[in-house]
Amino acid sequence: RSQGLLQPLVVRPIDRGYELVAGERRWRAAQLAGLDKVPVIVREVPDEAALVMALIENVQREDLSPIEEAAAVQRLINEFSMTHEQAADA
């Protein structure tokens, strides 16, 4: 709590404010720690790019099970017509 949030959240503007694109776990941790302010990066990203960013962030987490990681990679392949190699490099 004393150090706050070390890595900023990524949000995008929407009609009613902002939508969290990346950093769901950091956001929840900040809420649990009672932080009033957190650093954010505001990006104008279309729906597809926002989903890709969220999926990539989830795949890069260290505590994913092999099944969860495979499901996320498969979603990148299916929804964005990526090759296996592109999804693995994402």
PyMOL Python script that loads the backbone (N, CA, C, O; Angstrom):
from pymol import cmd

cmd.read_pdbstr("""\
ATOM      1  N   ARG A   1       0.819  -1.193   0.000  1.00  0.00           N
ATOM      2  CA  ARG A   1       0.000   0.000   0.000  1.00  0.00           C
ATOM      3  C   ARG A   1       0.861   1.253   0.000  1.00  0.00           C
ATOM      4  O   ARG A   1       0.513   2.246  -0.639  1.00  0.00           O
ATOM      5  N   SER A   2       1.978   1.214   0.710  1.00  0.00           N
ATOM      6  CA  SER A   2       2.824   2.408   0.796  1.00  0.00           C
ATOM      7  C   SER A   2       3.430   2.782  -0.558  1.00  0.00           C
ATOM      8  O   SER A   2       3.717   3.953  -0.807  1.00  0.00           O
ATOM      9  N   GLN A   3       3.622   1.806  -1.422  1.00  0.00           N
ATOM     10  CA  GLN A   3       4.199   2.090  -2.736  1.00  0.00           C
ATOM     11  C   GLN A   3       3.137   2.363  -3.792  1.00  0.00           C
ATOM     12  O   GLN A   3       3.463   2.826  -4.885  1.00  0.00           O
ATOM     13  N   GLY A   4       1.893   2.088  -3.492  1.00  0.00           N
ATOM     14  CA  GLY A   4       0.835   2.297  -4.477  1.00  0.00           C
ATOM     15  C   GLY A   4       0.900   1.263  -5.578  1.00  0.00           C
ATOM     16  O   GLY A   4       1.425   0.165  -5.394  1.00  0.00           O
ATOM     17  N   LEU A   5       0.368   1.624  -6.704  1.00  0.00           N
ATOM     18  CA  LEU A   5       0.348   0.744  -7.869  1.00  0.00           C
ATOM     19  C   LEU A   5       1.584   1.037  -8.702  1.00  0.00           C
ATOM     20  O   LEU A   5       1.801   2.181  -9.101  1.00  0.00           O
ATOM     21  N   LEU A   6       2.398   0.022  -8.972  1.00  0.00           N
ATOM     22  CA  LEU A   6       3.660   0.239  -9.668  1.00  0.00           C
ATOM     23  C   LEU A   6       3.500   0.292 -11.182  1.00  0.00           C
ATOM     24  O   LEU A   6       4.236   1.013 -11.856  1.00  0.00           O
ATOM     25  N   GLN A   7       2.558  -0.455 -11.719  1.00  0.00           N
ATOM     26  CA  GLN A   7       2.333  -0.478 -13.164  1.00  0.00           C
ATOM     27  C   GLN A   7       0.957   0.112 -13.452  1.00  0.00           C
ATOM     28  O   GLN A   7      -0.026  -0.308 -12.842  1.00  0.00           O
ATOM     29  N   PRO A   8       0.862   1.072 -14.364  1.00  0.00           N
ATOM     30  CA  PRO A   8      -0.430   1.725 -14.600  1.00  0.00           C
ATOM     31  C   PRO A   8      -1.461   0.808 -15.247  1.00  0.00           C
ATOM     32  O   PRO A   8      -1.124  -0.142 -15.953  1.00  0.00           O
ATOM     33  N   LEU A   9      -2.720   1.120 -14.985  1.00  0.00           N
ATOM     34  CA  LEU A   9      -3.829   0.464 -15.656  1.00  0.00           C
ATOM     35  C   LEU A   9      -3.941   1.060 -17.053  1.00  0.00           C
ATOM     36  O   LEU A   9      -3.490   2.181 -17.287  1.00  0.00           O
ATOM     37  N   VAL A  10      -4.535   0.324 -17.973  1.00  0.00           N
ATOM     38  CA  VAL A  10      -4.807   0.855 -19.309  1.00  0.00           C
ATOM     39  C   VAL A  10      -6.318   0.952 -19.454  1.00  0.00           C
ATOM     40  O   VAL A  10      -7.038  -0.030 -19.275  1.00  0.00           O
ATOM     41  N   VAL A  11      -6.789   2.156 -19.783  1.00  0.00           N
ATOM     42  CA  VAL A  11      -8.222   2.387 -19.958  1.00  0.00           C
ATOM     43  C   VAL A  11      -8.458   3.015 -21.325  1.00  0.00           C
ATOM     44  O   VAL A  11      -7.540   3.517 -21.972  1.00  0.00           O
ATOM     45  N   ARG A  12      -9.732   2.968 -21.745  1.00  0.00           N
ATOM     46  CA  ARG A  12     -10.110   3.652 -22.976  1.00  0.00           C
ATOM     47  C   ARG A  12     -11.386   4.429 -22.717  1.00  0.00           C
ATOM     48  O   ARG A  12     -12.242   3.993 -21.947  1.00  0.00           O
ATOM     49  N   PRO A  13     -11.514   5.578 -23.360  1.00  0.00           N
ATOM     50  CA  PRO A  13     -12.729   6.368 -23.153  1.00  0.00           C
ATOM     51  C   PRO A  13     -13.943   5.697 -23.795  1.00  0.00           C
ATOM     52  O   PRO A  13     -13.862   5.160 -24.900  1.00  0.00           O
ATOM     53  N   ILE A  14     -15.062   5.737 -23.086  1.00  0.00           N
ATOM     54  CA  ILE A  14     -16.344   5.274 -23.615  1.00  0.00           C
ATOM     55  C   ILE A  14     -17.378   6.344 -23.296  1.00  0.00           C
ATOM     56  O   ILE A  14     -17.063   7.338 -22.642  1.00  0.00           O
ATOM     57  N   ASP A  15     -18.589   6.149 -23.745  1.00  0.00           N
ATOM     58  CA  ASP A  15     -19.638   7.161 -23.578  1.00  0.00           C
ATOM     59  C   ASP A  15     -19.813   7.618 -22.138  1.00  0.00           C
ATOM     60  O   ASP A  15     -19.982   8.812 -21.890  1.00  0.00           O
ATOM     61  N   ARG A  16     -19.776   6.705 -21.196  1.00  0.00           N
ATOM     62  CA  ARG A  16     -20.078   7.029 -19.798  1.00  0.00           C
ATOM     63  C   ARG A  16     -18.832   7.167 -18.926  1.00  0.00           C
ATOM     64  O   ARG A  16     -18.941   7.122 -17.701  1.00  0.00           O
ATOM     65  N   GLY A  17     -17.680   7.329 -19.511  1.00  0.00           N
ATOM     66  CA  GLY A  17     -16.475   7.451 -18.704  1.00  0.00           C
ATOM     67  C   GLY A  17     -15.318   6.704 -19.336  1.00  0.00           C
ATOM     68  O   GLY A  17     -14.873   7.038 -20.433  1.00  0.00           O
ATOM     69  N   TYR A  18     -14.830   5.678 -18.626  1.00  0.00           N
ATOM     70  CA  TYR A  18     -13.693   4.907 -19.106  1.00  0.00           C
ATOM     71  C   TYR A  18     -13.950   3.424 -18.891  1.00  0.00           C
ATOM     72  O   TYR A  18     -14.684   3.026 -17.986  1.00  0.00           O
ATOM     73  N   GLU A  19     -13.331   2.616 -19.742  1.00  0.00           N
ATOM     74  CA  GLU A  19     -13.418   1.166 -19.620  1.00  0.00           C
ATOM     75  C   GLU A  19     -12.014   0.630 -19.383  1.00  0.00           C
ATOM     76  O   GLU A  19     -11.064   1.029 -20.057  1.00  0.00           O
ATOM     77  N   LEU A  20     -11.891  -0.273 -18.426  1.00  0.00           N
ATOM     78  CA  LEU A  20     -10.610  -0.893 -18.124  1.00  0.00           C
ATOM     79  C   LEU A  20     -10.259  -1.879 -19.231  1.00  0.00           C
ATOM     80  O   LEU A  20     -11.031  -2.792 -19.524  1.00  0.00           O
ATOM     81  N   VAL A  21      -9.100  -1.693 -19.840  1.00  0.00           N
ATOM     82  CA  VAL A  21      -8.647  -2.566 -20.919  1.00  0.00           C
ATOM     83  C   VAL A  21      -7.661  -3.594 -20.379  1.00  0.00           C
ATOM     84  O   VAL A  21      -7.751  -4.775 -20.714  1.00  0.00           O
ATOM     85  N   ALA A  22      -6.730  -3.160 -19.553  1.00  0.00           N
ATOM     86  CA  ALA A  22      -5.718  -4.058 -18.999  1.00  0.00           C
ATOM     87  C   ALA A  22      -5.413  -3.637 -17.568  1.00  0.00           C
ATOM     88  O   ALA A  22      -5.254  -2.452 -17.273  1.00  0.00           O
ATOM     89  N   GLY A  23      -5.335  -4.621 -16.694  1.00  0.00           N
ATOM     90  CA  GLY A  23      -4.996  -4.339 -15.307  1.00  0.00           C
ATOM     91  C   GLY A  23      -6.089  -4.675 -14.318  1.00  0.00           C
ATOM     92  O   GLY A  23      -6.150  -4.088 -13.237  1.00  0.00           O
ATOM     93  N   GLU A  24      -6.952  -5.609 -14.669  1.00  0.00           N
ATOM     94  CA  GLU A  24      -8.064  -5.986 -13.781  1.00  0.00           C
ATOM     95  C   GLU A  24      -7.567  -6.396 -12.394  1.00  0.00           C
ATOM     96  O   GLU A  24      -8.114  -5.959 -11.381  1.00  0.00           O
ATOM     97  N   ARG A  25      -6.544  -7.223 -12.352  1.00  0.00           N
ATOM     98  CA  ARG A  25      -6.027  -7.679 -11.053  1.00  0.00           C
ATOM     99  C   ARG A  25      -5.388  -6.537 -10.274  1.00  0.00           C
ATOM    100  O   ARG A  25      -5.522  -6.474  -9.052  1.00  0.00           O
ATOM    101  N   ARG A  26      -4.695  -5.634 -10.965  1.00  0.00           N
ATOM    102  CA  ARG A  26      -4.106  -4.466 -10.292  1.00  0.00           C
ATOM    103  C   ARG A  26      -5.201  -3.559  -9.747  1.00  0.00           C
ATOM    104  O   ARG A  26      -5.073  -3.025  -8.646  1.00  0.00           O
ATOM    105  N   TRP A  27      -6.284  -3.381 -10.516  1.00  0.00           N
ATOM    106  CA  TRP A  27      -7.413  -2.550 -10.079  1.00  0.00           C
ATOM    107  C   TRP A  27      -8.024  -3.126  -8.802  1.00  0.00           C
ATOM    108  O   TRP A  27      -8.292  -2.394  -7.849  1.00  0.00           O
ATOM    109  N   ARG A  28      -8.241  -4.440  -8.791  1.00  0.00           N
ATOM    110  CA  ARG A  28      -8.828  -5.081  -7.597  1.00  0.00           C
ATOM    111  C   ARG A  28      -7.897  -4.962  -6.396  1.00  0.00           C
ATOM    112  O   ARG A  28      -8.345  -4.721  -5.275  1.00  0.00           O
ATOM    113  N   ALA A  29      -6.608  -5.132  -6.634  1.00  0.00           N
ATOM    114  CA  ALA A  29      -5.639  -5.005  -5.538  1.00  0.00           C
ATOM    115  C   ALA A  29      -5.628  -3.576  -4.995  1.00  0.00           C
ATOM    116  O   ALA A  29      -5.528  -3.368  -3.785  1.00  0.00           O
ATOM    117  N   ALA A  30      -5.731  -2.597  -5.888  1.00  0.00           N
ATOM    118  CA  ALA A  30      -5.763  -1.194  -5.457  1.00  0.00           C
ATOM    119  C   ALA A  30      -7.005  -0.917  -4.619  1.00  0.00           C
ATOM    120  O   ALA A  30      -6.937  -0.187  -3.630  1.00  0.00           O
ATOM    121  N   GLN A  31      -8.136  -1.494  -5.008  1.00  0.00           N
ATOM    122  CA  GLN A  31      -9.366  -1.329  -4.231  1.00  0.00           C
ATOM    123  C   GLN A  31      -9.214  -1.952  -2.848  1.00  0.00           C
ATOM    124  O   GLN A  31      -9.590  -1.349  -1.843  1.00  0.00           O
ATOM    125  N   LEU A  32      -8.659  -3.168  -2.803  1.00  0.00           N
ATOM    126  CA  LEU A  32      -8.462  -3.844  -1.514  1.00  0.00           C
ATOM    127  C   LEU A  32      -7.507  -3.061  -0.614  1.00  0.00           C
ATOM    128  O   LEU A  32      -7.662  -3.048   0.607  1.00  0.00           O
ATOM    129  N   ALA A  33      -6.520  -2.411  -1.228  1.00  0.00           N
ATOM    130  CA  ALA A  33      -5.551  -1.625  -0.457  1.00  0.00           C
ATOM    131  C   ALA A  33      -6.105  -0.259  -0.069  1.00  0.00           C
ATOM    132  O   ALA A  33      -5.469   0.477   0.686  1.00  0.00           O
ATOM    133  N   GLY A  34      -7.278   0.082  -0.575  1.00  0.00           N
ATOM    134  CA  GLY A  34      -7.888   1.363  -0.242  1.00  0.00           C
ATOM    135  C   GLY A  34      -7.249   2.559  -0.925  1.00  0.00           C
ATOM    136  O   GLY A  34      -7.317   3.678  -0.417  1.00  0.00           O
ATOM    137  N   LEU A  35      -6.628   2.329  -2.077  1.00  0.00           N
ATOM    138  CA  LEU A  35      -5.992   3.434  -2.792  1.00  0.00           C
ATOM    139  C   LEU A  35      -7.053   4.328  -3.422  1.00  0.00           C
ATOM    140  O   LEU A  35      -7.983   3.840  -4.065  1.00  0.00           O
ATOM    141  N   ASP A  36      -6.912   5.633  -3.237  1.00  0.00           N
ATOM    142  CA  ASP A  36      -7.846   6.595  -3.818  1.00  0.00           C
ATOM    143  C   ASP A  36      -7.502   6.932  -5.261  1.00  0.00           C
ATOM    144  O   ASP A  36      -8.387   7.241  -6.059  1.00  0.00           O
ATOM    145  N   LYS A  37      -6.221   6.873  -5.592  1.00  0.00           N
ATOM    146  CA  LYS A  37      -5.758   7.211  -6.934  1.00  0.00           C
ATOM    147  C   LYS A  37      -4.812   6.127  -7.429  1.00  0.00           C
ATOM    148  O   LYS A  37      -4.024   5.573  -6.663  1.00  0.00           O
ATOM    149  N   VAL A  38      -4.902   5.835  -8.715  1.00  0.00           N
ATOM    150  CA  VAL A  38      -3.988   4.884  -9.346  1.00  0.00           C
ATOM    151  C   VAL A  38      -3.540   5.465 -10.684  1.00  0.00           C
ATOM    152  O   VAL A  38      -4.294   6.197 -11.325  1.00  0.00           O
ATOM    153  N   PRO A  39      -2.322   5.146 -11.109  1.00  0.00           N
ATOM    154  CA  PRO A  39      -1.871   5.646 -12.411  1.00  0.00           C
ATOM    155  C   PRO A  39      -2.582   4.906 -13.543  1.00  0.00           C
ATOM    156  O   PRO A  39      -2.791   3.695 -13.472  1.00  0.00           O
ATOM    157  N   VAL A  40      -2.945   5.642 -14.574  1.00  0.00           N
ATOM    158  CA  VAL A  40      -3.588   5.031 -15.740  1.00  0.00           C
ATOM    159  C   VAL A  40      -2.984   5.590 -17.020  1.00  0.00           C
ATOM    160  O   VAL A  40      -2.467   6.707 -17.054  1.00  0.00           O
ATOM    161  N   ILE A  41      -3.061   4.798 -18.049  1.00  0.00           N
ATOM    162  CA  ILE A  41      -2.732   5.225 -19.403  1.00  0.00           C
ATOM    163  C   ILE A  41      -4.042   5.185 -20.173  1.00  0.00           C
ATOM    164  O   ILE A  41      -4.715   4.154 -20.203  1.00  0.00           O
ATOM    165  N   VAL A  42      -4.407   6.297 -20.793  1.00  0.00           N
ATOM    166  CA  VAL A  42      -5.634   6.367 -21.585  1.00  0.00           C
ATOM    167  C   VAL A  42      -5.258   6.158 -23.044  1.00  0.00           C
ATOM    168  O   VAL A  42      -4.420   6.874 -23.593  1.00  0.00           O
ATOM    169  N   ARG A  43      -5.893   5.159 -23.667  1.00  0.00           N
ATOM    170  CA  ARG A  43      -5.625   4.864 -25.075  1.00  0.00           C
ATOM    171  C   ARG A  43      -6.930   4.793 -25.840  1.00  0.00           C
ATOM    172  O   ARG A  43      -7.928   4.266 -25.348  1.00  0.00           O
ATOM    173  N   GLU A  44      -6.912   5.324 -27.038  1.00  0.00           N
ATOM    174  CA  GLU A  44      -8.041   5.189 -27.956  1.00  0.00           C
ATOM    175  C   GLU A  44      -7.830   3.879 -28.707  1.00  0.00           C
ATOM    176  O   GLU A  44      -7.016   3.816 -29.629  1.00  0.00           O
ATOM    177  N   VAL A  45      -8.547   2.846 -28.323  1.00  0.00           N
ATOM    178  CA  VAL A  45      -8.398   1.554 -28.993  1.00  0.00           C
ATOM    179  C   VAL A  45      -9.771   1.010 -29.378  1.00  0.00           C
ATOM    180  O   VAL A  45     -10.725   1.122 -28.607  1.00  0.00           O
ATOM    181  N   PRO A  46      -9.871   0.420 -30.573  1.00  0.00           N
ATOM    182  CA  PRO A  46     -11.137  -0.193 -30.978  1.00  0.00           C
ATOM    183  C   PRO A  46     -11.406  -1.461 -30.165  1.00  0.00           C
ATOM    184  O   PRO A  46     -10.517  -1.969 -29.481  1.00  0.00           O
ATOM    185  N   ASP A  47     -12.623  -1.958 -30.246  1.00  0.00           N
ATOM    186  CA  ASP A  47     -13.023  -3.132 -29.472  1.00  0.00           C
ATOM    187  C   ASP A  47     -12.071  -4.307 -29.657  1.00  0.00           C
ATOM    188  O   ASP A  47     -11.660  -4.937 -28.682  1.00  0.00           O
ATOM    189  N   GLU A  48     -11.721  -4.603 -30.906  1.00  0.00           N
ATOM    190  CA  GLU A  48     -10.862  -5.755 -31.183  1.00  0.00           C
ATOM    191  C   GLU A  48      -9.508  -5.609 -30.504  1.00  0.00           C
ATOM    192  O   GLU A  48      -9.017  -6.556 -29.889  1.00  0.00           O
ATOM    193  N   ALA A  49      -8.908  -4.442 -30.608  1.00  0.00           N
ATOM    194  CA  ALA A  49      -7.600  -4.216 -29.995  1.00  0.00           C
ATOM    195  C   ALA A  49      -7.679  -4.302 -28.476  1.00  0.00           C
ATOM    196  O   ALA A  49      -6.757  -4.806 -27.834  1.00  0.00           O
ATOM    197  N   ALA A  50      -8.772  -3.816 -27.899  1.00  0.00           N
ATOM    198  CA  ALA A  50      -8.942  -3.887 -26.445  1.00  0.00           C
ATOM    199  C   ALA A  50      -8.998  -5.336 -25.985  1.00  0.00           C
ATOM    200  O   ALA A  50      -8.394  -5.695 -24.974  1.00  0.00           O
ATOM    201  N   LEU A  51      -9.725  -6.166 -26.727  1.00  0.00           N
ATOM    202  CA  LEU A  51      -9.818  -7.581 -26.369  1.00  0.00           C
ATOM    203  C   LEU A  51      -8.471  -8.270 -26.511  1.00  0.00           C
ATOM    204  O   LEU A  51      -8.088  -9.072 -25.659  1.00  0.00           O
ATOM    205  N   VAL A  52      -7.755  -7.965 -27.579  1.00  0.00           N
ATOM    206  CA  VAL A  52      -6.428  -8.553 -27.774  1.00  0.00           C
ATOM    207  C   VAL A  52      -5.501  -8.156 -26.633  1.00  0.00           C
ATOM    208  O   VAL A  52      -4.775  -9.000 -26.107  1.00  0.00           O
ATOM    209  N   MET A  53      -5.516  -6.883 -26.242  1.00  0.00           N
ATOM    210  CA  MET A  53      -4.662  -6.429 -25.138  1.00  0.00           C
ATOM    211  C   MET A  53      -4.986  -7.174 -23.848  1.00  0.00           C
ATOM    212  O   MET A  53      -4.080  -7.592 -23.127  1.00  0.00           O
ATOM    213  N   ALA A  54      -6.267  -7.340 -23.559  1.00  0.00           N
ATOM    214  CA  ALA A  54      -6.670  -8.039 -22.338  1.00  0.00           C
ATOM    215  C   ALA A  54      -6.253  -9.503 -22.385  1.00  0.00           C
ATOM    216  O   ALA A  54      -5.759 -10.038 -21.393  1.00  0.00           O
ATOM    217  N   LEU A  55      -6.448 -10.154 -23.528  1.00  0.00           N
ATOM    218  CA  LEU A  55      -6.061 -11.562 -23.650  1.00  0.00           C
ATOM    219  C   LEU A  55      -4.555 -11.735 -23.518  1.00  0.00           C
ATOM    220  O   LEU A  55      -4.087 -12.652 -22.843  1.00  0.00           O
ATOM    221  N   ILE A  56      -3.804 -10.861 -24.156  1.00  0.00           N
ATOM    222  CA  ILE A  56      -2.346 -10.968 -24.082  1.00  0.00           C
ATOM    223  C   ILE A  56      -1.869 -10.775 -22.651  1.00  0.00           C
ATOM    224  O   ILE A  56      -0.992 -11.500 -22.180  1.00  0.00           O
ATOM    225  N   GLU A  57      -2.441  -9.803 -21.962  1.00  0.00           N
ATOM    226  CA  GLU A  57      -2.053  -9.592 -20.567  1.00  0.00           C
ATOM    227  C   GLU A  57      -2.340 -10.837 -19.733  1.00  0.00           C
ATOM    228  O   GLU A  57      -1.524 -11.226 -18.898  1.00  0.00           O
ATOM    229  N   ASN A  58      -3.488 -11.458 -19.954  1.00  0.00           N
ATOM    230  CA  ASN A  58      -3.834 -12.661 -19.204  1.00  0.00           C
ATOM    231  C   ASN A  58      -2.898 -13.815 -19.523  1.00  0.00           C
ATOM    232  O   ASN A  58      -2.524 -14.570 -18.626  1.00  0.00           O
ATOM    233  N   VAL A  59      -2.516 -13.962 -20.774  1.00  0.00           N
ATOM    234  CA  VAL A  59      -1.608 -15.044 -21.156  1.00  0.00           C
ATOM    235  C   VAL A  59      -0.241 -14.846 -20.510  1.00  0.00           C
ATOM    236  O   VAL A  59       0.433 -15.822 -20.183  1.00  0.00           O
ATOM    237  N   GLN A  60       0.173 -13.605 -20.322  1.00  0.00           N
ATOM    238  CA  GLN A  60       1.493 -13.319 -19.761  1.00  0.00           C
ATOM    239  C   GLN A  60       1.556 -13.469 -18.245  1.00  0.00           C
ATOM    240  O   GLN A  60       2.641 -13.426 -17.666  1.00  0.00           O
ATOM    241  N   ARG A  61       0.408 -13.644 -17.596  1.00  0.00           N
ATOM    242  CA  ARG A  61       0.421 -13.844 -16.143  1.00  0.00           C
ATOM    243  C   ARG A  61       1.156 -15.132 -15.807  1.00  0.00           C
ATOM    244  O   ARG A  61       1.069 -16.116 -16.541  1.00  0.00           O
ATOM    245  N   GLU A  62       1.863 -15.117 -14.719  1.00  0.00           N
ATOM    246  CA  GLU A  62       2.660 -16.279 -14.344  1.00  0.00           C
ATOM    247  C   GLU A  62       1.839 -17.371 -13.684  1.00  0.00           C
ATOM    248  O   GLU A  62       2.257 -18.529 -13.679  1.00  0.00           O
ATOM    249  N   ASP A  63       0.674 -17.037 -13.123  1.00  0.00           N
ATOM    250  CA  ASP A  63      -0.072 -18.034 -12.364  1.00  0.00           C
ATOM    251  C   ASP A  63      -1.183 -18.713 -13.164  1.00  0.00           C
ATOM    252  O   ASP A  63      -2.053 -19.360 -12.581  1.00  0.00           O
ATOM    253  N   LEU A  64      -1.167 -18.574 -14.483  1.00  0.00           N
ATOM    254  CA  LEU A  64      -2.158 -19.269 -15.297  1.00  0.00           C
ATOM    255  C   LEU A  64      -1.837 -20.756 -15.347  1.00  0.00           C
ATOM    256  O   LEU A  64      -0.674 -21.152 -15.428  1.00  0.00           O
ATOM    257  N   SER A  65      -2.871 -21.558 -15.299  1.00  0.00           N
ATOM    258  CA  SER A  65      -2.663 -22.990 -15.500  1.00  0.00           C
ATOM    259  C   SER A  65      -2.431 -23.220 -16.992  1.00  0.00           C
ATOM    260  O   SER A  65      -2.801 -22.375 -17.807  1.00  0.00           O
ATOM    261  N   PRO A  66      -1.831 -24.340 -17.361  1.00  0.00           N
ATOM    262  CA  PRO A  66      -1.646 -24.627 -18.789  1.00  0.00           C
ATOM    263  C   PRO A  66      -2.973 -24.635 -19.563  1.00  0.00           C
ATOM    264  O   PRO A  66      -3.012 -24.232 -20.726  1.00  0.00           O
ATOM    265  N   ILE A  67      -4.040 -25.085 -18.932  1.00  0.00           N
ATOM    266  CA  ILE A  67      -5.352 -25.106 -19.590  1.00  0.00           C
ATOM    267  C   ILE A  67      -5.837 -23.681 -19.851  1.00  0.00           C
ATOM    268  O   ILE A  67      -6.338 -23.392 -20.937  1.00  0.00           O
ATOM    269  N   GLU A  68      -5.695 -22.785 -18.869  1.00  0.00           N
ATOM    270  CA  GLU A  68      -6.120 -21.390 -19.035  1.00  0.00           C
ATOM    271  C   GLU A  68      -5.305 -20.690 -20.118  1.00  0.00           C
ATOM    272  O   GLU A  68      -5.841 -19.931 -20.925  1.00  0.00           O
ATOM    273  N   GLU A  69      -4.009 -20.957 -20.121  1.00  0.00           N
ATOM    274  CA  GLU A  69      -3.152 -20.346 -21.131  1.00  0.00           C
ATOM    275  C   GLU A  69      -3.517 -20.843 -22.529  1.00  0.00           C
ATOM    276  O   GLU A  69      -3.587 -20.057 -23.474  1.00  0.00           O
ATOM    277  N   ALA A  70      -3.748 -22.140 -22.654  1.00  0.00           N
ATOM    278  CA  ALA A  70      -4.132 -22.705 -23.952  1.00  0.00           C
ATOM    279  C   ALA A  70      -5.463 -22.132 -24.427  1.00  0.00           C
ATOM    280  O   ALA A  70      -5.627 -21.853 -25.615  1.00  0.00           O
ATOM    281  N   ALA A  71      -6.410 -21.954 -23.515  1.00  0.00           N
ATOM    282  CA  ALA A  71      -7.718 -21.398 -23.880  1.00  0.00           C
ATOM    283  C   ALA A  71      -7.576 -19.957 -24.376  1.00  0.00           C
ATOM    284  O   ALA A  71      -8.235 -19.568 -25.340  1.00  0.00           O
ATOM    285  N   ALA A  72      -6.727 -19.172 -23.729  1.00  0.00           N
ATOM    286  CA  ALA A  72      -6.524 -17.783 -24.148  1.00  0.00           C
ATOM    287  C   ALA A  72      -5.850 -17.719 -25.512  1.00  0.00           C
ATOM    288  O   ALA A  72      -6.231 -16.910 -26.359  1.00  0.00           O
ATOM    289  N   VAL A  73      -4.856 -18.564 -25.725  1.00  0.00           N
ATOM    290  CA  VAL A  73      -4.181 -18.599 -27.026  1.00  0.00           C
ATOM    291  C   VAL A  73      -5.155 -19.047 -28.108  1.00  0.00           C
ATOM    292  O   VAL A  73      -5.161 -18.491 -29.206  1.00  0.00           O
ATOM    293  N   GLN A  74      -5.976 -20.042 -27.808  1.00  0.00           N
ATOM    294  CA  GLN A  74      -6.967 -20.513 -28.781  1.00  0.00           C
ATOM    295  C   GLN A  74      -7.966 -19.413 -29.120  1.00  0.00           C
ATOM    296  O   GLN A  74      -8.399 -19.301 -30.267  1.00  0.00           O
ATOM    297  N   ARG A  75      -8.329 -18.611 -28.143  1.00  0.00           N
ATOM    298  CA  ARG A  75      -9.256 -17.502 -28.395  1.00  0.00           C
ATOM    299  C   ARG A  75      -8.628 -16.470 -29.335  1.00  0.00           C
ATOM    300  O   ARG A  75      -9.305 -15.941 -30.216  1.00  0.00           O
ATOM    301  N   LEU A  76      -7.343 -16.183 -29.151  1.00  0.00           N
ATOM    302  CA  LEU A  76      -6.651 -15.278 -30.070  1.00  0.00           C
ATOM    303  C   LEU A  76      -6.671 -15.835 -31.491  1.00  0.00           C
ATOM    304  O   LEU A  76      -6.888 -15.096 -32.451  1.00  0.00           O
ATOM    305  N   ILE A  77      -6.445 -17.129 -31.617  1.00  0.00           N
ATOM    306  CA  ILE A  77      -6.436 -17.775 -32.933  1.00  0.00           C
ATOM    307  C   ILE A  77      -7.821 -17.718 -33.566  1.00  0.00           C
ATOM    308  O   ILE A  77      -7.960 -17.351 -34.733  1.00  0.00           O
ATOM    309  N   ASN A  78      -8.839 -18.079 -32.800  1.00  0.00           N
ATOM    310  CA  ASN A  78     -10.199 -18.148 -33.336  1.00  0.00           C
ATOM    311  C   ASN A  78     -10.787 -16.781 -33.646  1.00  0.00           C
ATOM    312  O   ASN A  78     -11.343 -16.576 -34.726  1.00  0.00           O
ATOM    313  N   GLU A  79     -10.671 -15.850 -32.720  1.00  0.00           N
ATOM    314  CA  GLU A  79     -11.359 -14.567 -32.868  1.00  0.00           C
ATOM    315  C   GLU A  79     -10.616 -13.569 -33.743  1.00  0.00           C
ATOM    316  O   GLU A  79     -11.227 -12.644 -34.279  1.00  0.00           O
ATOM    317  N   PHE A  80      -9.313 -13.742 -33.894  1.00  0.00           N
ATOM    318  CA  PHE A  80      -8.538 -12.752 -34.635  1.00  0.00           C
ATOM    319  C   PHE A  80      -7.758 -13.354 -35.790  1.00  0.00           C
ATOM    320  O   PHE A  80      -6.853 -12.724 -36.337  1.00  0.00           O
ATOM    321  N   SER A  81      -8.113 -14.576 -36.155  1.00  0.00           N
ATOM    322  CA  SER A  81      -7.500 -15.251 -37.308  1.00  0.00           C
ATOM    323  C   SER A  81      -5.976 -15.226 -37.245  1.00  0.00           C
ATOM    324  O   SER A  81      -5.300 -15.068 -38.262  1.00  0.00           O
ATOM    325  N   MET A  82      -5.455 -15.383 -36.042  1.00  0.00           N
ATOM    326  CA  MET A  82      -4.001 -15.445 -35.889  1.00  0.00           C
ATOM    327  C   MET A  82      -3.530 -16.860 -36.170  1.00  0.00           C
ATOM    328  O   MET A  82      -4.266 -17.828 -35.975  1.00  0.00           O
ATOM    329  N   THR A  83      -2.293 -16.964 -36.631  1.00  0.00           N
ATOM    330  CA  THR A  83      -1.681 -18.282 -36.728  1.00  0.00           C
ATOM    331  C   THR A  83      -1.250 -18.690 -35.321  1.00  0.00           C
ATOM    332  O   THR A  83      -1.230 -17.867 -34.406  1.00  0.00           O
ATOM    333  N   HIS A  84      -0.912 -19.949 -35.160  1.00  0.00           N
ATOM    334  CA  HIS A  84      -0.427 -20.404 -33.855  1.00  0.00           C
ATOM    335  C   HIS A  84       0.829 -19.631 -33.456  1.00  0.00           C
ATOM    336  O   HIS A  84       1.005 -19.264 -32.294  1.00  0.00           O
ATOM    337  N   GLU A  85       1.690 -19.394 -34.431  1.00  0.00           N
ATOM    338  CA  GLU A  85       2.930 -18.675 -34.147  1.00  0.00           C
ATOM    339  C   GLU A  85       2.648 -17.233 -33.719  1.00  0.00           C
ATOM    340  O   GLU A  85       3.262 -16.740 -32.773  1.00  0.00           O
ATOM    341  N   GLN A  86       1.728 -16.553 -34.404  1.00  0.00           N
ATOM    342  CA  GLN A  86       1.385 -15.178 -34.034  1.00  0.00           C
ATOM    343  C   GLN A  86       0.809 -15.123 -32.623  1.00  0.00           C
ATOM    344  O   GLN A  86       1.161 -14.244 -31.836  1.00  0.00           O
ATOM    345  N   ALA A  87      -0.072 -16.060 -32.308  1.00  0.00           N
ATOM    346  CA  ALA A  87      -0.678 -16.077 -30.975  1.00  0.00           C
ATOM    347  C   ALA A  87       0.372 -16.359 -29.906  1.00  0.00           C
ATOM    348  O   ALA A  87       0.334 -15.766 -28.828  1.00  0.00           O
ATOM    349  N   ALA A  88       1.299 -17.252 -30.195  1.00  0.00           N
ATOM    350  CA  ALA A  88       2.349 -17.574 -29.225  1.00  0.00           C
ATOM    351  C   ALA A  88       3.284 -16.389 -29.003  1.00  0.00           C
ATOM    352  O   ALA A  88       3.802 -16.205 -27.901  1.00  0.00           O
ATOM    353  N   ASP A  89       3.500 -15.589 -30.037  1.00  0.00           N
ATOM    354  CA  ASP A  89       4.384 -14.426 -29.933  1.00  0.00           C
ATOM    355  C   ASP A  89       3.696 -13.207 -29.332  1.00  0.00           C
ATOM    356  O   ASP A  89       4.364 -12.241 -28.962  1.00  0.00           O
ATOM    357  N   ALA A  90       2.383 -13.240 -29.231  1.00  0.00           N
ATOM    358  CA  ALA A  90       1.613 -12.067 -28.770  1.00  0.00           C
ATOM    359  C   ALA A  90       1.903 -11.722 -27.329  1.00  0.00           C
ATOM    360  O   ALA A  90       1.338 -10.767 -26.797  1.00  0.00           O
TER     361      ALA A  90
END
""", "prot")
cmd.dss("prot")
cmd.show_as("cartoon", "prot")
cmd.util.cbc("prot")
cmd.orient("prot")
